[in-house]
Amino acid sequence: MTEKEEAATPKKGKTEKKRKKEKGVYTLYKVERDKVVRQRPTCERCGQGYFMADHGDRYTCGHCGFTRYKHA
């Protein structure tokens, strides 16, 4: 194709953007009746207040690097 032919072709319309997953503290907790329940485990080394990241097959602490594998 020449440059003129490329300029003459109509451009495709904009596609919808993917929605990102919600972030924030409210994704780490769940309220059941009168109690607050943690959604993710806390780190065994660092103690309370350090949540472990969910990586599908394992949990990892972002503070110390401790890794706990999920049961298959």
C-alpha positions in Angstrom: 0.0 0.0 0.0 1.2 3.5 -0.7 0.9 6.3 1.8 -2.1 7.8 0.0 -4.0 4.5 0.2 -3.3 4.2 3.9 -4.5 7.7 4.6 -7.7 7.0 2.6 -8.7 3.9 4.6 -11.1 4.7 7.5 -9.8 4.2 11.0 -11.4 1.8 13.3 -13.5 3.1 16.1 -12.3 3.2 19.7 -12.6 0.0 21.6 -13.8 0.0 25.2 -11.1 -0.1 27.8 -10.8 -3.0 30.3 -12.0 -2.1 33.8 -9.2 -2.5 36.3 -9.8 -4.5 39.5 -10.8 -2.4 42.5 -8.0 -1.5 44.8 -8.0 -0.3 48.4 -8.4 -1.4 51.9 -12.0 -2.4 51.5 -10.9 -5.4 49.3 -9.0 -6.8 52.2 -11.9 -7.0 54.7 -15.4 -8.3 54.7 -18.1 -7.4 57.1 -20.3 -10.2 58.4 -23.0 -9.3 60.8 -21.1 -7.4 63.6 -17.7 -8.7 62.9 -14.9 -7.8 60.4 -13.3 -10.7 58.7 -9.9 -10.6 56.9 -10.0 -11.9 53.3 -6.2 -12.7 53.1 -3.9 -14.3 55.6 -1.4 -12.2 57.6 2.3 -12.8 57.5 3.7 -15.3 60.0 7.0 -13.5 60.4 5.9 -9.8 60.4 2.7 -10.4 62.4 -0.7 -8.6 62.3 -1.0 -5.8 59.9 1.0 -7.2 57.0 -1.3 -9.0 54.5 0.1 -11.6 52.1 -0.5 -11.1 48.4 -2.4 -13.7 46.5 -0.5 -15.1 43.5 -2.8 -17.9 42.5 -0.7 -20.9 43.7 0.9 -19.1 46.7 0.7 -16.2 49.2 3.7 -13.8 49.5 4.5 -11.1 52.0 5.6 -7.9 50.3 7.4 -6.7 53.5 9.8 -9.6 54.2 9.3 -11.9 51.2 8.0 -14.9 53.1 6.1 -17.3 50.8 3.5 -19.9 51.7 2.2 -22.2 49.0 -1.5 -23.2 48.7 -2.6 -26.8 48.9 -3.2 -28.3 45.5 
